[in-house]
Amino acid sequence: MKFKLNVLLTIMTMVCMLTISAYAEAKMAVPRVTADAVMVVDNKTGNVLYEKNADKREYPASLTKVMTAILVLEDNHNDRNVKVSREAGNTPYASFAYTGQVIRQFDMLTQMLLLSDNVAASALAEAVGGNQRNFVRMMNNKARDIGAVSTHFVNPHGLTDYDHYTTARDVFKIANYAMKNPLFRRIVGTQSMYVNSVYPPGETLFCENTNDLVYDYDGCIGVKTGWTKAAKGCLISAAQRKNNEVMVVLLHSDSMESRFTEAAKLLDYGFDILSGH
């Protein structure tokens, strides 16, 4: 009888352990996402927590503007006034700045990052590089310096071009580098901000962050949205919880909405790993 009882207890213990193990595995299972390429990274250590097609060539859409922002900030002329040229003003889509307008460089950078303003990206490129062509050369040189060797830029805003491409791994490297800059980090983690025009005087633009997660996800600190018909839903998202910081890169998610829901699930997954759940 005692032997049978011990056997029964042993079997029950094993069943409980297997149930707990199965639950843990289910909880830690990688979320299913429509994104074609994914990176989930411990942003403090650089340790990769999950990757999917991380080295596949993709269109970055407006994630391009992270590199534009890096060069603008490192130009270190935040108080310079930037005038929007006719060429910059003709940049299509998602445009709020316009030909002839003058905006302080730091304010224009804020407008570019929060509203994903393509005209602002073009005007900043001209202000820092002298012209857009030279600025693009600076972008590619900086990408190589950072280690983003599978990336090639042809414009400062991310509108689709066959020769304008990157990978999820490279996007992480660029975004991780950018987040080390306190001013960049402050802008991309901001929900909204007013930008004042120098000329015409008195004009004010209310800039709301296009990244839904800065409003909806606990601990979100940025980073940047992207969308074109070719690139589909793109997103770099980072969040902090306790002493952990996770960054997620999503390229070519099905829709503008799915990039946010998928990033939130992947951020949760990353925090679960780091917390040992």
Secondary structure as GFF3:
##gff-version 3
##sequence-region A 1 277
A	DSSP	alpha_helix	2	28	.	.	.	ID=ss1
A	DSSP	beta_strand	37	42	.	.	.	ID=ss2
A	DSSP	beta_strand	48	52	.	.	.	ID=ss3
A	DSSP	three_ten_helix	61	63	.	.	.	ID=ss4
A	DSSP	alpha_helix	64	75	.	.	.	ID=ss5
A	DSSP	beta_strand	81	83	.	.	.	ID=ss6
A	DSSP	alpha_helix	86	89	.	.	.	ID=ss7
A	DSSP	beta_strand	102	104	.	.	.	ID=ss8
A	DSSP	alpha_helix	105	115	.	.	.	ID=ss9
A	DSSP	alpha_helix	118	129	.	.	.	ID=ss10
A	DSSP	alpha_helix	132	146	.	.	.	ID=ss11
A	DSSP	alpha_helix	168	178	.	.	.	ID=ss12
A	DSSP	alpha_helix	182	188	.	.	.	ID=ss13
A	DSSP	beta_strand	192	199	.	.	.	ID=ss14
A	DSSP	beta_strand	204	208	.	.	.	ID=ss15
A	DSSP	alpha_helix	213	216	.	.	.	ID=ss16
A	DSSP	beta_strand	220	228	.	.	.	ID=ss17
A	DSSP	beta_strand	232	241	.	.	.	ID=ss18
A	DSSP	beta_strand	244	253	.	.	.	ID=ss19
A	DSSP	alpha_helix	258	275	.	.	.	ID=ss20
###
